[in-house]
Amino acid sequence: MFKQYVDNEQFNLQINRFINDEFAENAIVQDDIKKIVPELKDPETWYKAWYKKAQEREEDHEWSIASTYYQAAEFYLKSDDPRDQVVYQKYRENFYKGYKDFEYKSYKVPYENSFLPVVKLITPGATKNLLFFAGFDSYMEEMVKMAHYMKGINYNIYIFDGPGQGTALKNGLTLIHSWEKPISTILDYFNMKKASAVGMSLGGYLVMRAAAFEKRLDKVVAFDIFYSFLDSLRIRLPYDKMTQLEQLLDSDQQDIINNQFTLMMENNIDLNWKINKGMENTGAKNPFDLLKTFQKYNLKPILPLINQDVLLLAGENDQYVPSSRLPEIATGLVNAASVKSVLFDRKSGGDQHCQAGRRDLGFDEIKKFLD
């Protein structure tokens, strides 16, 4: 169940995201959390608290716990921080030391001047293929860990970092909205004639974009819905402020926008992270360029192009995506083979972003849909 650890909304979501899927009943982790939470004041204390405990758990050979703590520690670090790459490597090293859920194979799929890292989770006797990927800030190892919810389905599961994600980003591939490109590359590499796909968080947009242009996808899941990148700003900025920013953006007022964001980001941890992480992922040099890039991530013009079976998941209290977008997306899918929409409310426990705190609820719907 989603828990209230701290007052800071984003801190709280991330603690639930990192801890509750796997360690809600783990006595070691729950004791650690009691010591970590009082230390969390800002991004620097966040890093120090998680990193210290990660080192302790690594020394104890608690690989899975250490990996999770290293991932949390890395969350707010900027890419040019010399600590970032060290912590990222620690996260991955400990993850694979502790991973036991599936037999798996790792691949490096050639893509442009680099490669897409792929992990194939093998289900003996499976006859179908499932692509599973994240979005704005997750790494494929987080998806690999979550795949335990789907054990036993008739699918081999291919999990990857696309452009702007994880190792692909570290190797210079920046985020793109035209997600059909990496999807097509992976389908070609593995000679898949047909596959289903689940996109998580921003992946809820990316999977729909891919489905619009890559017809080897037969079933697509937005886990959760993601209608527009600018929604993640609209949902937490005052209406009049966001309206003003959009007007400035439409009239190309670059200096004014950059100055306004510099001021707004000074005392807003959530906004500071969104903008800095966005610039890291996309290669944008300033907030204005980033917002111009964000405008490309919009479902409205591509919804009629999607003709697959579609599952749309949403949380009533998602802090990044307004749940009011759910009927708008469903109504816009005029050519879809089928559309199923599920809105999780507070009572269910699945009302947060991507059902953080009750991830099983989302995956239960995904498994029913795939079957």
matplotlib code that plots the C-alpha trace (Angstrom):
import matplotlib.pyplot as plt

x = [0.0, 1.2, 2.6, 3.1, 6.8, 7.5, 5.7, 7.6, 5.3, 8.0, 10.3, 7.3, 6.5, 10.1, 10.4, 7.2, 8.5, 11.8, 10.7, 7.2, 7.2, 9.7, 10.6, 7.3, 7.6, 11.4, 12.5, 16.0, 14.6, 11.9, 14.4, 16.7, 13.8, 13.3, 16.8, 16.9, 13.7, 14.6, 17.7, 15.8, 15.8, 17.0, 18.6, 22.1, 20.9, 18.8, 21.9, 24.0, 21.3, 20.6, 24.3, 25.5, 22.9, 23.7, 27.3, 26.3, 24.0, 26.6, 29.1, 26.5, 26.0, 22.4, 22.7, 19.1, 18.7, 22.0, 21.0, 17.7, 19.4, 22.1, 19.3, 17.6, 20.9, 21.5, 18.0, 18.8, 22.4, 23.1, 24.9, 27.9, 28.3, 31.4, 29.5, 26.7, 28.5, 30.0, 26.6, 24.9, 27.5, 27.1, 23.3, 23.7, 26.4, 24.5, 21.3, 22.6, 24.4, 21.0, 18.7, 17.1, 13.5, 14.0, 16.6, 17.8, 20.1, 21.6, 22.1, 23.5, 21.3, 23.1, 21.3, 22.6, 26.2, 25.7, 23.5, 20.3, 20.9, 18.2, 17.5, 15.4, 13.5, 12.9, 9.6, 10.1, 7.7, 6.4, 5.0, 4.6, 6.8, 6.3, 8.4, 8.5, 10.2, 10.1, 10.0, 11.6, 13.9, 13.7, 16.4, 15.7, 16.8, 13.8, 11.6, 13.4, 12.7, 9.0, 8.6, 8.3, 4.6, 4.2, 5.9, 4.1, 2.5, 2.9, 5.5, 9.2, 9.8, 12.2, 13.2, 15.4, 16.8, 15.8, 17.2, 17.4, 17.2, 19.8, 22.8, 21.6, 21.6, 25.0, 26.3, 25.1, 21.6, 19.2, 15.5, 13.2, 9.5, 9.4, 9.6, 8.7, 12.4, 13.9, 10.9, 11.3, 15.0, 14.4, 11.7, 14.0, 17.0, 15.0, 13.0, 9.7, 6.7, 4.4, 4.8, 2.8, 4.2, 3.9, 5.2, 5.5, 5.3, 6.4, 6.4, 2.6, 3.1, 6.0, 4.1, 1.2, 3.4, 5.2, 1.8, 0.7, 3.5, 4.7, 2.0, 3.9, 2.7, -0.7, -1.5, -0.3, -0.5, -0.1, 1.0, -0.1, -1.5, 0.7, -1.1, 1.3, 4.7, 3.5, 0.8, 3.6, 4.2, 0.5, -0.5, 1.7, 1.9, -0.9, -3.3, -2.5, 1.2, 1.1, -1.1, 1.4, 4.3, 2.6, 1.8, 5.5, 6.5, 4.2, 5.8, 9.3, 10.2, 13.3, 15.0, 11.8, 11.1, 14.6, 14.7, 11.3, 12.3, 15.6, 13.6, 10.9, 13.4, 15.4, 13.0, 11.1, 12.7, 10.2, 10.4, 14.2, 14.4, 12.0, 13.8, 17.3, 16.5, 14.7, 17.7, 20.0, 17.7, 17.0, 20.2, 18.4, 20.6, 18.0, 14.4, 13.0, 14.6, 13.3, 9.7, 9.9, 11.1, 8.3, 5.7, 6.4, 5.2, 1.5, -1.0, -3.8, -2.6, -1.7, -4.6, -6.6, -3.6, -3.6, -5.6, -4.4, -6.0, -5.3, -5.2, -5.2, -4.4, -4.6, -4.3, -6.8, -4.1, -1.2, 1.1, 2.4, -0.6, -4.2, -6.6, -9.1, -7.0, -8.3, -11.6, -10.1, -7.6, -10.1, -12.5, -9.7, -8.9, -11.5, -9.8, -8.5, -9.4, -10.5, -10.0, -10.1, -9.7, -9.0, -9.0, -7.6, -9.0, -7.6, -9.6, -7.9, -4.5, -3.5, -4.3, -0.6, 1.6, 1.9, 0.2, 3.2, 2.5, 0.1, 2.0, 0.3, -3.0, -1.7, 0.0, -3.1, -4.9, -2.0, -2.0, -5.7, -5.4, -2.5, -4.3]
y = [0.0, 3.5, 5.0, 8.6, 8.7, 12.5, 15.7, 16.3, 14.8, 13.6, 12.2, 10.3, 8.8, 7.8, 6.0, 4.1, 3.3, 2.0, 0.2, -1.1, -3.3, -5.8, -4.8, -3.8, -6.8, -6.9, -6.3, -5.1, -2.5, -1.3, -0.7, 1.1, 3.3, 4.5, 5.7, 7.1, 9.1, 11.7, 12.5, 13.5, 17.3, 18.1, 16.3, 16.2, 14.7, 12.3, 11.1, 10.8, 8.9, 6.3, 5.9, 5.3, 2.5, 1.1, 0.6, -1.1, -3.5, -4.2, -5.1, -7.5, -9.1, -8.0, -7.4, -6.6, -4.2, -2.5, -2.2, -0.5, 1.9, 2.8, 3.5, 5.8, 7.5, 8.2, 9.6, 13.4, 13.4, 15.3, 13.5, 15.8, 15.0, 12.7, 10.5, 9.7, 7.1, 5.4, 5.0, 3.9, 1.1, 0.1, -0.1, -2.4, -4.6, -5.3, -5.8, -8.7, -10.3, -10.5, -11.3, -14.8, -14.4, -15.5, -17.2, -14.4, -13.5, -10.1, -8.4, -5.3, -4.4, -2.1, 1.2, 4.3, 4.8, 2.9, 0.0, -0.7, -2.9, -5.7, -8.4, -11.3, -12.9, -16.5, -18.3, -22.0, -23.0, -19.5, -18.8, -15.0, -12.0, -9.0, -5.7, -3.9, -0.5, 2.5, 6.2, 9.4, 8.3, 4.5, 2.0, -1.4, -3.2, -1.7, -3.2, -6.5, -6.5, -5.7, -8.5, -10.9, -9.9, -11.5, -14.8, -17.7, -15.9, -17.3, -14.6, -14.2, -10.7, -8.3, -5.4, -2.6, 0.9, 3.0, 6.4, 8.6, 5.8, 4.0, 2.7, 3.9, 7.5, 7.0, 6.0, 9.1, 8.2, 11.0, 10.7, 10.8, 11.0, 8.8, 5.6, 3.4, 3.6, 1.7, -0.6, -1.5, -2.0, -4.5, -6.4, -6.6, -7.8, -10.7, -11.4, -10.9, -11.0, -9.9, -8.7, -7.0, -4.0, -2.4, 1.1, 2.5, 6.1, 8.2, 4.9, 5.2, 7.8, 6.1, 2.8, 4.5, 6.4, 3.2, 1.5, 4.3, 3.5, 0.0, -2.5, -5.6, -4.6, -6.3, -5.3, -2.2, -1.2, 2.4, 1.8, 4.4, 6.8, 9.7, 12.1, 15.1, 15.9, 19.3, 17.8, 16.9, 20.7, 21.7, 19.4, 21.1, 24.8, 27.3, 27.5, 31.1, 30.6, 27.6, 29.6, 32.4, 30.0, 28.4, 31.8, 32.8, 29.5, 29.9, 33.4, 32.1, 34.2, 32.3, 34.6, 35.3, 31.6, 30.7, 33.4, 32.5, 28.8, 29.7, 31.5, 28.9, 26.0, 27.6, 26.5, 23.7, 20.3, 18.6, 21.2, 21.5, 17.7, 17.6, 20.3, 19.2, 15.5, 16.5, 18.4, 15.5, 13.0, 15.1, 17.0, 20.3, 23.2, 25.3, 25.2, 26.9, 24.3, 21.6, 22.8, 23.0, 19.4, 18.4, 19.8, 16.8, 14.4, 14.7, 11.9, 13.9, 13.8, 10.1, 8.5, 7.8, 5.9, 3.3, 0.2, -2.4, -3.7, -1.1, -1.2, 2.2, 2.4, 5.5, 6.5, 8.9, 10.8, 10.6, 13.5, 13.6, 12.8, 14.1, 11.2, 13.3, 12.4, 8.8, 9.3, 11.8, 9.2, 6.4, 8.5, 9.4, 5.8, 5.7, 3.0, 0.8, -2.9, -2.7, -0.3, -1.1, 1.6, 1.1, 4.0, 3.0, 5.1, 5.8, 3.1, 0.5, 1.7, 2.0, 5.7, 6.9, 7.1, 3.7, 2.2, 2.9, 1.2, -1.4, -2.3, -5.7, -4.1, -2.7, -6.0, -8.0, -5.9, -6.3, -10.1, -10.3, -8.1, -10.1, -13.4]
z = [0.0, -0.8, 2.4, 3.6, 4.6, 4.2, 3.3, 0.1, -2.6, -5.0, -2.2, -1.0, -4.4, -5.0, -1.6, -2.4, -5.9, -4.8, -1.6, -1.7, -4.7, -3.2, 0.3, 2.0, 4.4, 4.6, 8.2, 7.2, 4.7, 7.0, 9.8, 7.3, 6.2, 9.8, 9.8, 6.2, 6.2, 8.9, 6.9, 3.7, 3.5, 0.0, -3.0, -1.4, 1.9, -0.2, -1.9, 1.2, 3.2, 0.5, -0.5, 3.1, 3.6, 0.1, 1.1, 4.3, 2.5, -0.1, 2.6, 4.0, 0.6, 0.5, -3.2, -4.1, -1.2, -2.0, -5.7, -4.8, -2.4, -5.0, -7.6, -5.0, -4.3, -8.0, -8.6, -8.1, -9.2, -12.4, -15.2, -14.9, -11.2, -10.9, -8.4, -10.9, -13.0, -10.0, -8.3, -11.5, -12.0, -8.4, -8.9, -11.9, -10.5, -7.3, -9.3, -11.4, -8.4, -6.7, -9.6, -9.6, -10.9, -14.6, -16.7, -19.0, -21.8, -22.4, -25.8, -27.4, -30.3, -32.8, -33.1, -34.9, -33.7, -30.5, -29.2, -27.2, -24.2, -24.1, -21.5, -22.6, -19.7, -20.8, -20.1, -21.1, -23.9, -24.4, -27.9, -27.7, -27.4, -25.1, -25.1, -21.8, -21.3, -19.1, -19.7, -18.3, -15.5, -15.0, -16.0, -17.6, -14.5, -12.7, -15.3, -15.1, -11.4, -11.9, -14.4, -11.5, -11.5, -14.9, -14.2, -15.9, -18.8, -22.3, -23.3, -23.5, -22.2, -23.9, -21.7, -23.0, -22.5, -25.4, -26.4, -23.4, -20.9, -18.7, -20.5, -23.9, -22.5, -20.8, -24.2, -25.9, -27.3, -26.3, -25.9, -29.0, -29.3, -32.5, -30.5, -33.4, -34.4, -31.5, -31.4, -35.1, -34.6, -31.8, -33.8, -36.7, -34.7, -33.1, -36.3, -34.5, -36.8, -34.0, -30.4, -27.6, -25.8, -22.3, -21.8, -18.3, -17.1, -20.1, -21.8, -21.8, -24.5, -26.2, -26.6, -28.2, -30.5, -31.6, -32.1, -34.4, -36.9, -36.2, -37.1, -35.9, -32.4, -31.8, -28.2, -26.4, -22.7, -21.4, -17.8, -17.1, -19.7, -20.7, -23.0, -23.2, -21.7, -20.8, -18.6, -16.1, -15.7, -15.9, -13.1, -10.6, -11.8, -11.3, -14.3, -15.0, -14.8, -17.2, -19.6, -19.6, -20.2, -23.1, -24.7, -24.3, -25.8, -28.8, -29.4, -29.0, -25.9, -25.1, -22.7, -20.6, -20.3, -19.3, -16.7, -15.3, -15.0, -13.3, -10.6, -10.3, -10.0, -7.1, -4.4, -6.2, -6.0, -8.2, -11.0, -10.7, -11.2, -14.1, -16.1, -15.4, -16.0, -19.2, -20.4, -19.6, -21.4, -24.5, -24.9, -24.7, -23.5, -21.6, -20.4, -23.6, -25.9, -23.6, -23.7, -27.5, -27.5, -25.0, -27.4, -29.7, -27.1, -27.6, -28.3, -30.0, -33.6, -33.5, -31.7, -34.9, -36.3, -33.6, -34.7, -32.1, -28.9, -26.2, -22.4, -20.7, -17.0, -14.8, -11.2, -9.7, -7.9, -10.3, -9.7, -13.3, -15.4, -14.8, -14.7, -16.7, -19.8, -19.6, -21.3, -23.7, -24.9, -25.0, -27.1, -29.5, -30.2, -32.9, -35.0, -32.2, -32.4, -28.8, -25.9, -22.2, -19.6, -15.9, -13.3, -9.9, -7.0, -3.6, -1.9, -4.2, -3.3, -6.9, -7.3, -7.6, -10.6, -12.2, -9.2, -6.9, -3.6, -5.2, -8.4, -8.4, -9.3, -12.6, -13.5, -12.8, -15.4, -17.8, -17.5, -18.0, -21.1, -22.6, -22.1]

ax = plt.figure().add_subplot(projection="3d")
ax.plot(x, y, z, "-o")
ax.set_aspect("equal")
plt.show()
